[in-house]
Amino acid sequence: MESTKLANTAQARKRVLQNEKRRLHNASLRSRLRTYVRGVLKAVHIGDQEQARTALRAAESVIDKTVGKGVAHRNMAARTKSRLSARVKAMGNVAQ
């Protein structure tokens, strides 16, 4: 027997709607975060240091905002920013 539990009270039905809305919004924020990180990695791969620095600044801002909204964990944000800035900084060392 398969049992699917449905929301029986008005409060539970409202929570189902709120949770779905929040899930979609958080998914959008996570996608935006990944897009900005990808932009930095793409600039590093191309070798354009100025573009990489600009993309890193934008990505750090988006990462911090995502953490502030509770979508991403602060340790993940710190780790990601550290790794991205290390890659951009390494570009400067290679160019010199």
DRENTOR-740152 format. One record per residue: x, y, z of N, C-alpha, C, O, CB in turn; residue in three letters; residue number from 1. Coordinates in Angstrom, 3 decimals. Glycine has a CB too. Layout:
REM residues N
+----------+----------+----------+----------+----------+----------+----------+----------+----------+----------+----------+----------+----------+----------+----------+------+-----+
:      n_X :      n_Y :      n_Z :     ca_X :     ca_Y :     ca_Z :      c_X :      c_Y :      c_Z :      o_X :      o_Y :      o_Z :     cb_X :     cb_Y :     cb_Z : type : seq :
+----------+----------+----------+----------+----------+----------+----------+----------+----------+----------+----------+----------+----------+----------+----------+------+-----+
:        X :        Y :        Z :        X :        Y :        Z :        X :        Y :        Z :        X :        Y :        Z :        X :        Y :        Z :  ALA : NUM :
...
+----------+----------+----------+----------+----------+----------+----------+----------+----------+----------+----------+----------+----------+----------+----------+------+-----+
This chain:
REM residues 96
+----------+----------+----------+----------+----------+----------+----------+----------+----------+----------+----------+----------+----------+----------+----------+------+-----+
:      n_X :      n_Y :      n_Z :     ca_X :     ca_Y :     ca_Z :      c_X :      c_Y :      c_Z :      o_X :      o_Y :      o_Z :     cb_X :     cb_Y :     cb_Z : type : seq :
+----------+----------+----------+----------+----------+----------+----------+----------+----------+----------+----------+----------+----------+----------+----------+------+-----+
:    0.826 :   -1.185 :    0.000 :    0.000 :    0.000 :    0.000 :    0.869 :    1.247 :    0.000 :    1.807 :    1.389 :    0.784 :   -0.939 :   -0.001 :    1.200 :  MET :   1 :
:    0.528 :    2.112 :   -0.884 :    1.264 :    3.369 :   -0.989 :    0.476 :    4.451 :   -0.263 :   -0.715 :    4.637 :   -0.512 :    1.509 :    3.760 :   -2.483 :  GLU :   2 :
:    1.136 :    5.150 :    0.620 :    0.426 :    6.209 :    1.335 :    1.070 :    7.546 :    0.992 :    2.257 :    7.764 :    1.234 :    0.444 :    5.962 :    2.878 :  SER :   3 :
:    0.276 :    8.419 :    0.434 :    0.747 :    9.765 :    0.170 :    0.009 :   10.683 :    1.123 :   -1.219 :   10.764 :    1.105 :    0.525 :   10.180 :   -1.324 :  THR :   4 :
:    0.769 :   11.368 :    1.949 :    0.157 :   12.247 :    2.934 :   -0.050 :   13.626 :    2.319 :    0.876 :   14.239 :    1.790 :    1.028 :   12.340 :    4.212 :  LYS :   5 :
:   -1.249 :   14.078 :    2.402 :   -1.572 :   15.409 :    1.927 :   -1.782 :   16.317 :    3.128 :   -2.054 :   15.854 :    4.236 :   -2.825 :   15.390 :    1.016 :  LEU :   6 :
:   -1.655 :   17.585 :    2.896 :   -1.882 :   18.550 :    3.961 :   -3.364 :   18.556 :    4.302 :   -4.208 :   18.756 :    3.428 :   -1.396 :   19.970 :    3.549 :  ALA :   7 :
:   -3.676 :   18.338 :    5.561 :   -5.076 :   18.241 :    5.972 :   -5.626 :   19.537 :    6.540 :   -6.836 :   19.758 :    6.515 :   -5.231 :   17.154 :    6.986 :  ASN :   8 :
:   -4.764 :   20.387 :    7.045 :   -5.250 :   21.627 :    7.637 :   -4.898 :   22.800 :    6.725 :   -4.034 :   22.693 :    5.854 :   -4.653 :   21.834 :    9.054 :  THR :   9 :
:   -5.571 :   23.897 :    6.940 :   -5.304 :   25.098 :    6.140 :   -3.873 :   25.561 :    6.358 :   -3.205 :   25.994 :    5.419 :   -6.294 :   26.230 :    6.498 :  ALA :  10 :
:   -3.407 :   25.470 :    7.589 :   -2.036 :   25.873 :    7.913 :   -1.025 :   25.010 :    7.161 :   -0.045 :   25.525 :    6.624 :   -1.791 :   25.779 :    9.430 :  GLN :  11 :
:   -1.260 :   23.703 :    7.124 :   -0.343 :   22.793 :    6.436 :   -0.363 :   23.039 :    4.935 :    0.676 :   22.971 :    4.278 :   -0.706 :   21.333 :    6.735 :  ALA :  12 :
:   -1.551 :   23.327 :    4.385 :   -1.642 :   23.623 :    2.947 :   -0.872 :   24.900 :    2.618 :   -0.183 :   24.975 :    1.600 :   -3.123 :   23.763 :    2.508 :  ARG :  13 :
:   -0.994 :   25.896 :    3.481 :   -0.273 :   27.144 :    3.273 :    1.235 :   26.900 :    3.329 :    1.978 :   27.450 :    2.516 :   -0.690 :   28.192 :    4.324 :  LYS :  14 :
:    1.692 :   26.085 :    4.273 :    3.121 :   25.788 :    4.391 :    3.643 :   25.087 :    3.140 :    4.765 :   25.352 :    2.709 :    3.385 :   24.921 :    5.627 :  ARG :  15 :
:    2.853 :   24.208 :    2.560 :    3.251 :   23.520 :    1.328 :    3.501 :   24.547 :    0.227 :    4.500 :   24.466 :   -0.489 :    2.162 :   22.498 :    0.884 :  VAL :  16 :
:    2.591 :   25.514 :    0.094 :    2.744 :   26.549 :   -0.932 :    3.958 :   27.430 :   -0.652 :    4.709 :   27.766 :   -1.567 :    1.478 :   27.410 :   -1.014 :  LEU :  17 :
:    4.148 :   27.804 :    0.611 :    5.279 :   28.644 :    0.980 :    6.604 :   27.922 :    0.720 :    7.551 :   28.511 :    0.200 :    5.178 :   29.055 :    2.454 :  GLN :  18 :
:    6.655 :   26.646 :    1.086 :    7.886 :   25.879 :    0.903 :    8.244 :   25.739 :   -0.572 :    9.416 :   25.827 :   -0.939 :    7.748 :   24.499 :    1.536 :  ASN :  19 :
:    7.252 :   25.522 :   -1.409 :    7.506 :   25.395 :   -2.851 :    8.013 :   26.712 :   -3.425 :    8.955 :   26.738 :   -4.217 :    6.226 :   24.953 :   -3.592 :  GLU :  20 :
:    7.375 :   27.807 :   -3.011 :    7.791 :   29.130 :   -3.479 :    9.234 :   29.413 :   -3.038 :   10.039 :   29.913 :   -3.824 :    6.830 :   30.229 :   -2.939 :  LYS :  21 :
:    9.551 :   29.095 :   -1.798 :   10.890 :   29.329 :   -1.261 :   11.921 :   28.443 :   -1.958 :   13.040 :   28.878 :   -2.230 :   10.912 :   29.075 :    0.253 :  ARG :  22 :
:   11.535 :   27.196 :   -2.244 :   12.444 :   26.274 :   -2.928 :   12.821 :   26.806 :   -4.311 :   13.988 :   26.760 :   -4.702 :   11.802 :   24.880 :   -3.053 :  ARG :  23 :
:   11.844 :   27.302 :   -5.038 :   12.110 :   27.841 :   -6.369 :   12.984 :   29.093 :   -6.296 :   13.886 :   29.273 :   -7.114 :   10.794 :   28.159 :   -7.084 :  LEU :  24 :
:   12.718 :   29.945 :   -5.330 :   13.511 :   31.164 :   -5.176 :   14.950 :   30.826 :   -4.814 :   15.882 :   31.411 :   -5.366 :   12.896 :   32.077 :   -4.105 :  HIS :  25 :
:   15.140 :   29.885 :   -3.889 :   16.486 :   29.490 :   -3.482 :   17.239 :   28.828 :   -4.632 :   18.446 :   29.022 :   -4.783 :   16.421 :   28.542 :   -2.284 :  ASN :  26 :
:   16.527 :   28.050 :   -5.441 :   17.159 :   27.416 :   -6.603 :   17.663 :   28.476 :   -7.571 :   18.736 :   28.336 :   -8.158 :   16.170 :   26.468 :   -7.316 :  ALA :  27 :
:   16.880 :   29.535 :   -7.731 :   17.276 :   30.636 :   -8.605 :   18.538 :   31.314 :   -8.075 :   19.447 :   31.626 :   -8.845 :   16.133 :   31.660 :   -8.735 :  SER :  28 :
:   18.595 :   31.540 :   -6.771 :   19.770 :   32.180 :   -6.174 :   21.011 :   31.302 :   -6.290 :   22.106 :   31.796 :   -6.557 :   19.504 :   32.508 :   -4.707 :  LEU :  29 :
:   20.835 :   29.994 :   -6.087 :   21.974 :   29.074 :   -6.219 :   22.480 :   29.034 :   -7.652 :   23.686 :   28.974 :   -7.891 :   21.582 :   27.660 :   -5.765 :  ARG :  30 :
:   21.560 :   29.066 :   -8.599 :   21.932 :   29.069 :  -10.014 :   22.713 :   30.333 :  -10.363 :   23.705 :   30.281 :  -11.090 :   20.680 :   28.956 :  -10.903 :  SER :  31 :
:   22.256 :   31.465 :   -9.837 :   22.942 :   32.739 :  -10.061 :   24.353 :   32.694 :   -9.494 :   25.296 :   33.184 :  -10.115 :   22.153 :   33.898 :   -9.428 :  ARG :  32 :
:   24.490 :   32.109 :   -8.323 :   25.799 :   31.966 :   -7.683 :   26.743 :   31.153 :   -8.576 :   27.877 :   31.562 :   -8.824 :   25.655 :   31.291 :   -6.296 :  LEU :  33 :
:   26.270 :   30.013 :   -9.049 :   27.101 :   29.157 :   -9.900 :   27.468 :   29.846 :  -11.209 :   28.574 :   29.661 :  -11.717 :   26.380 :   27.846 :  -10.191 :  ARG :  34 :
:   26.543 :   30.645 :  -11.763 :   26.802 :   31.355 :  -13.008 :   27.949 :   32.343 :  -12.838 :   28.829 :   32.430 :  -13.695 :   25.540 :   32.082 :  -13.481 :  THR :  35 :
:   27.943 :   33.088 :  -11.734 :   29.006 :   34.063 :  -11.495 :   30.350 :   33.379 :  -11.243 :   31.390 :   33.863 :  -11.691 :   28.644 :   34.955 :  -10.309 :  TYR :  36 :
:   30.328 :   32.265 :  -10.534 :   31.574 :   31.516 :  -10.299 :   32.115 :   31.008 :  -11.634 :   33.317 :   31.066 :  -11.891 :   31.338 :   30.322 :   -9.311 :  VAL :  37 :
:   31.210 :   30.508 :  -12.479 :   31.614 :   30.027 :  -13.799 :   32.231 :   31.140 :  -14.633 :   33.157 :   30.901 :  -15.408 :   30.419 :   29.430 :  -14.533 :  ARG :  38 :
:   31.719 :   32.354 :  -14.475 :   32.267 :   33.503 :  -15.208 :   33.716 :   33.767 :  -14.847 :   34.529 :   34.081 :  -15.716 :   31.442 :   34.747 :  -14.933 :  GLY :  39 :
:   34.043 :   33.639 :  -13.562 :   35.431 :   33.828 :  -13.127 :   36.308 :   32.727 :  -13.711 :   37.388 :   32.999 :  -14.236 :   35.530 :   33.837 :  -11.578 :  VAL :  40 :
:   35.842 :   31.488 :  -13.617 :   36.634 :   30.363 :  -14.122 :   36.852 :   30.472 :  -15.631 :   37.916 :   30.116 :  -16.136 :   35.944 :   29.034 :  -13.786 :  LEU :  41 :
:   35.854 :   30.959 :  -16.335 :   35.978 :   31.127 :  -17.787 :   37.032 :   32.186 :  -18.112 :   37.852 :   31.993 :  -19.010 :   34.614 :   31.519 :  -18.409 :  LYS :  42 :
:   37.010 :   33.304 :  -17.381 :   37.993 :   34.372 :  -17.606 :   39.403 :   33.879 :  -17.287 :   40.355 :   34.232 :  -17.983 :   37.655 :   35.612 :  -16.747 :  ALA :  43 :
:   39.542 :   33.072 :  -16.247 :   40.859 :   32.511 :  -15.893 :   41.323 :   31.572 :  -16.998 :   42.492 :   31.587 :  -17.384 :   40.799 :   31.756 :  -14.526 :  VAL :  44 :
:   40.410 :   30.761 :  -17.500 :   40.758 :   29.794 :  -18.549 :   41.206 :   30.515 :  -19.826 :   42.151 :   30.088 :  -20.489 :   39.554 :   28.870 :  -18.854 :  HIS :  45 :
:   40.519 :   31.608 :  -20.160 :   40.882 :   32.384 :  -21.347 :   42.239 :   33.057 :  -21.151 :   43.022 :   33.196 :  -22.091 :   39.802 :   33.441 :  -21.655 :  ILE :  46 :
:   42.499 :   33.472 :  -19.906 :   43.765 :   34.128 :  -19.616 :   43.662 :   35.641 :  -19.537 :   44.677 :   36.336 :  -19.501 :   44.766 :   33.758 :  -20.650 :  GLY :  47 :
:   42.452 :   36.146 :  -19.510 :   42.225 :   37.596 :  -19.434 :   42.186 :   38.002 :  -17.964 :   41.172 :   37.823 :  -17.290 :   40.893 :   38.007 :  -20.163 :  ASP :  48 :
:   43.285 :   38.544 :  -17.476 :   43.401 :   38.844 :  -16.055 :   42.463 :   39.971 :  -15.623 :   41.865 :   39.902 :  -14.550 :   44.832 :   39.211 :  -15.720 :  GLN :  49 :
:   42.335 :   40.997 :  -16.443 :   41.462 :   42.122 :  -16.076 :   40.011 :   41.679 :  -15.990 :   39.289 :   42.066 :  -15.071 :   41.600 :   43.267 :  -17.091 :  GLU :  50 :
:   39.591 :   40.874 :  -16.942 :   38.222 :   40.351 :  -16.938 :   38.019 :   39.430 :  -15.733 :   36.951 :   39.422 :  -15.121 :   37.920 :   39.592 :  -18.262 :  GLN :  51 :
:   39.044 :   38.662 :  -15.402 :   38.957 :   37.748 :  -14.266 :   38.800 :   38.524 :  -12.960 :   38.020 :   38.135 :  -12.090 :   40.203 :   36.848 :  -14.204 :  ALA :  52 :
:   39.543 :   39.621 :  -12.827 :   39.437 :   40.438 :  -11.606 :   38.051 :   41.060 :  -11.475 :   37.472 :   41.091 :  -10.389 :   40.507 :   41.544 :  -11.604 :  ARG :  53 :
:   37.528 :   41.553 :  -12.589 :   36.195 :   42.143 :  -12.583 :   35.146 :   41.086 :  -12.240 :   34.247 :   41.331 :  -11.436 :   35.882 :   42.786 :  -13.946 :  THR :  54 :
:   35.269 :   39.923 :  -12.850 :   34.324 :   38.837 :  -12.593 :   34.431 :   38.355 :  -11.143 :   33.428 :   37.988 :  -10.532 :   34.575 :   37.667 :  -13.563 :  ALA :  55 :
:   35.644 :   38.357 :  -10.602 :   35.840 :   37.934 :   -9.209 :   35.139 :   38.894 :   -8.262 :   34.482 :   38.462 :   -7.315 :   37.342 :   37.850 :   -8.867 :  LEU :  56 :
:   35.274 :   40.198 :   -8.509 :   34.599 :   41.183 :   -7.656 :   33.086 :   40.968 :   -7.671 :   32.436 :   40.986 :   -6.626 :   34.935 :   42.618 :   -8.116 :  ARG :  57 :
:   32.540 :   40.767 :   -8.857 :   31.096 :   40.547 :   -8.987 :   30.683 :   39.244 :   -8.310 :   29.651 :   39.186 :   -7.641 :   30.683 :   40.526 :  -10.471 :  ALA :  58 :
:   31.494 :   38.198 :   -8.485 :   31.181 :   36.900 :   -7.901 :   31.221 :   36.959 :   -6.377 :   30.368 :   36.374 :   -5.710 :   32.156 :   35.839 :   -8.413 :  ALA :  59 :
:   32.203 :   37.660 :   -5.827 :   32.295 :   37.769 :   -4.370 :   31.060 :   38.458 :   -3.801 :   30.557 :   38.071 :   -2.747 :   33.564 :   38.537 :   -3.965 :  GLU :  60 :
:   30.578 :   39.471 :   -4.497 :   29.379 :   40.168 :   -4.055 :   28.166 :   39.234 :   -4.057 :   27.397 :   39.202 :   -3.096 :   29.114 :   41.381 :   -4.948 :  SER :  61 :
:   28.005 :   38.484 :   -5.133 :   26.870 :   37.563 :   -5.245 :   26.986 :   36.457 :   -4.196 :   25.984 :   36.060 :   -3.600 :   26.799 :   36.951 :   -6.669 :  VAL :  62 :
:   28.189 :   35.964 :   -3.970 :   28.400 :   34.918 :   -2.973 :   27.993 :   35.426 :   -1.591 :   27.289 :   34.733 :   -0.857 :   29.877 :   34.456 :   -2.968 :  ILE :  63 :
:   28.433 :   36.631 :   -1.237 :   28.108 :   37.192 :    0.074 :   26.599 :   37.424 :    0.231 :   26.040 :   37.186 :    1.302 :   28.865 :   38.507 :    0.284 :  ASP :  64 :
:   25.956 :   37.882 :   -0.823 :   24.509 :   38.098 :   -0.758 :   23.776 :   36.771 :   -0.581 :   22.795 :   36.693 :    0.159 :   24.012 :   38.817 :   -2.026 :  LYS :  65 :
:   24.249 :   35.735 :   -1.258 :   23.619 :   34.428 :   -1.157 :   23.743 :   33.882 :    0.265 :   22.811 :   33.270 :    0.787 :   24.244 :   33.450 :   -2.163 :  THR :  66 :
:   24.898 :   34.108 :    0.884 :   25.090 :   33.674 :    2.268 :   24.178 :   34.471 :    3.192 :   23.579 :   33.916 :    4.114 :   26.569 :   33.836 :    2.695 :  VAL :  67 :
:   24.076 :   35.759 :    2.945 :   23.232 :   36.611 :    3.771 :   21.775 :   36.203 :    3.749 :   21.054 :   36.404 :    4.726 :   23.355 :   38.028 :    3.328 :  GLY :  68 :
:   21.340 :   35.632 :    2.640 :   19.950 :   35.190 :    2.517 :   19.752 :   33.778 :    3.039 :   18.634 :   33.262 :    3.032 :   19.504 :   35.265 :    1.071 :  LYS :  69 :
:   20.836 :   33.147 :    3.495 :   20.723 :   31.819 :    4.084 :   20.646 :   30.695 :    3.073 :   20.276 :   29.575 :    3.424 :   19.531 :   31.765 :    4.951 :  GLY :  70 :
:   20.986 :   30.971 :    1.827 :   20.902 :   29.948 :    0.783 :   22.178 :   29.108 :    0.749 :   22.131 :   27.902 :    0.506 :   20.655 :   30.598 :   -0.594 :  VAL :  71 :
:   23.314 :   29.756 :    0.994 :   24.603 :   29.058 :    0.993 :   25.232 :   29.171 :    2.379 :   24.969 :   30.121 :    3.117 :   25.558 :   29.642 :   -0.097 :  ALA :  72 :
:   26.050 :   28.207 :    2.715 :   26.741 :   28.208 :    4.009 :   27.952 :   29.123 :    3.936 :   28.607 :   29.216 :    2.897 :   27.170 :   26.770 :    4.416 :  HIS :  73 :
:   28.244 :   29.789 :    5.026 :   29.339 :   30.763 :    5.017 :   30.693 :   30.106 :    4.778 :   31.575 :   30.723 :    4.182 :   29.368 :   31.527 :    6.329 :  ARG :  74 :
:   30.877 :   28.867 :    5.230 :   32.153 :   28.185 :    4.987 :   32.321 :   27.858 :    3.508 :   33.425 :   27.950 :    2.973 :   32.245 :   26.898 :    5.824 :  ASN :  75 :
:   31.230 :   27.477 :    2.845 :   31.286 :   27.220 :    1.403 :   31.646 :   28.505 :    0.673 :   32.424 :   28.491 :   -0.280 :   29.934 :   26.659 :    0.882 :  MET :  76 :
:   31.075 :   29.614 :    1.126 :   31.351 :   30.898 :    0.492 :   32.821 :   31.277 :    0.661 :   33.473 :   31.693 :   -0.297 :   30.446 :   31.993 :    1.080 :  ALA :  77 :
:   33.337 :   31.132 :    1.872 :   34.732 :   31.483 :    2.138 :   35.671 :   30.605 :    1.313 :   36.656 :   31.090 :    0.757 :   35.051 :   31.340 :    3.640 :  ALA :  78 :
:   35.359 :   29.318 :    1.237 :   36.189 :   28.392 :    0.474 :   36.175 :   28.735 :   -1.012 :   37.219 :   28.731 :   -1.665 :   35.714 :   26.956 :    0.685 :  ARG :  79 :
:   35.004 :   29.029 :   -1.537 :   34.873 :   29.353 :   -2.951 :   35.606 :   30.645 :   -3.287 :   36.338 :   30.706 :   -4.275 :   33.401 :   29.468 :   -3.335 :  THR :  80 :
:   35.412 :   31.675 :   -2.473 :   36.085 :   32.954 :   -2.723 :   37.594 :   32.797 :   -2.640 :   38.328 :   33.388 :   -3.432 :   35.611 :   34.019 :   -1.724 :  LYS :  81 :
:   38.056 :   32.009 :   -1.690 :   39.486 :   31.794 :   -1.530 :   40.083 :   31.097 :   -2.753 :   41.138 :   31.490 :   -3.250 :   39.758 :   30.976 :   -0.272 :  SER :  82 :
:   39.405 :   30.073 :   -3.221 :   39.917 :   29.326 :   -4.380 :   39.893 :   30.174 :   -5.650 :   40.824 :   30.126 :   -6.455 :   39.094 :   28.048 :   -4.594 :  ARG :  83 :
:   38.835 :   30.942 :   -5.821 :   38.752 :   31.799 :   -7.004 :   39.831 :   32.877 :   -6.977 :   40.492 :   33.125 :   -7.985 :   37.365 :   32.444 :   -7.099 :  LEU :  84 :
:   40.009 :   33.518 :   -5.822 :   41.010 :   34.584 :   -5.750 :   42.417 :   34.015 :   -5.915 :   43.292 :   34.690 :   -6.457 :   40.896 :   35.343 :   -4.415 :  SER :  85 :
:   42.645 :   32.796 :   -5.461 :   43.956 :   32.164 :   -5.647 :   44.227 :   31.939 :   -7.131 :   45.350 :   32.128 :   -7.599 :   44.031 :   30.822 :   -4.878 :  ALA :  86 :
:   43.196 :   31.535 :   -7.867 :   43.376 :   31.318 :   -9.315 :   43.648 :   32.622 :  -10.040 :   44.499 :   32.677 :  -10.927 :   42.139 :   30.643 :   -9.916 :  ARG :  87 :
:   42.929 :   33.671 :   -9.667 :   43.135 :   34.965 :  -10.325 :   44.522 :   35.512 :   -9.956 :   45.217 :   36.070 :  -10.806 :   42.014 :   35.979 :   -9.918 :  VAL :  88 :
:   44.910 :   35.355 :   -8.716 :   46.219 :   35.834 :   -8.267 :   47.344 :   35.064 :   -8.978 :   48.374 :   35.644 :   -9.322 :   46.351 :   35.686 :   -6.726 :  LYS :  89 :
:   47.145 :   33.780 :   -9.191 :   48.152 :   32.958 :   -9.876 :   48.339 :   33.428 :  -11.326 :   49.425 :   33.283 :  -11.888 :   47.740 :   31.460 :   -9.845 :  ALA :  90 :
:   47.312 :   33.974 :  -11.915 :   47.438 :   34.506 :  -13.268 :   48.436 :   35.643 :  -13.309 :   49.218 :   35.752 :  -14.253 :   46.085 :   34.978 :  -13.789 :  MET :  91 :
:   48.418 :   36.492 :  -12.292 :   49.339 :   37.617 :  -12.220 :   50.776 :   37.164 :  -12.102 :   51.672 :   37.783 :  -12.676 :   48.988 :   38.505 :  -11.057 :  GLY :  92 :
:   51.010 :   36.094 :  -11.366 :   52.369 :   35.577 :  -11.199 :   52.920 :   34.987 :  -12.491 :   54.110 :   35.106 :  -12.780 :   52.397 :   34.525 :  -10.106 :  ASN :  93 :
:   52.050 :   34.355 :  -13.260 :   52.474 :   33.747 :  -14.516 :   52.793 :   34.833 :  -15.529 :   53.731 :   34.692 :  -16.314 :   51.387 :   32.797 :  -15.064 :  VAL :  94 :
:   52.016 :   35.925 :  -15.521 :   52.199 :   36.980 :  -16.526 :   53.495 :   37.758 :  -16.311 :   54.038 :   38.321 :  -17.262 :   51.014 :   37.941 :  -16.499 :  ALA :  95 :
:   53.997 :   37.800 :  -15.081 :   55.190 :   38.591 :  -14.795 :   56.463 :   37.882 :  -15.134 :   57.546 :   38.435 :  -14.943 :   55.218 :   38.975 :  -13.369 :  GLN :  96 :
+----------+----------+----------+----------+----------+----------+----------+----------+----------+----------+----------+----------+----------+----------+----------+------+-----+
